[in-house]
Amino acid sequence: MRANGTATANSTRELVKEIAVLKSQLKKLSASIEKDAGNGIGGALDDLQTKSKETIDEVIETAQAFIDEYSDSAKEATKALMEKSARLRDDATDTLVETVKARPIATLATVIGIGFLAGYLCRRS
């Protein structure tokens, strides 16, 4: 029976050695997984940061193009409005000059009448 006891002791020692080796391998595997997870998260964050920067740059470029396009349109509209205002001013001036030349006495009477009316209204207040 002694031989059987020695065999059991040897297999117990081998089992203990194998358990120790397995524990060591599990610790190494756990450390490797933690390292890979840390690298994976860091890499994912770097990718996310890079893609975010690219997206923001694209949005800024698009917004700038939009602003430039409508800025040019606004400049053109303003220029057209100024030209139209200048034409209207010139037309009104020409019409007034023509009216004064055509009817100088009526124009003078109108100006005097407006002056008396303005004086009368200002004196009442």
Secondary structure, 3 states (H helix, E strand, C coil): CHHHHHHHHHHHHHHHHHHHHHHHHHHHHHHHHHHHHHHHHHHHHHHHHHHHHHHHHHHHHHHHHHHHHHHHHHHHHHHHHHHHHHHHHHHHHHHHHHHHHHCHHHHHHHHHHHHHHHHHHHHHC
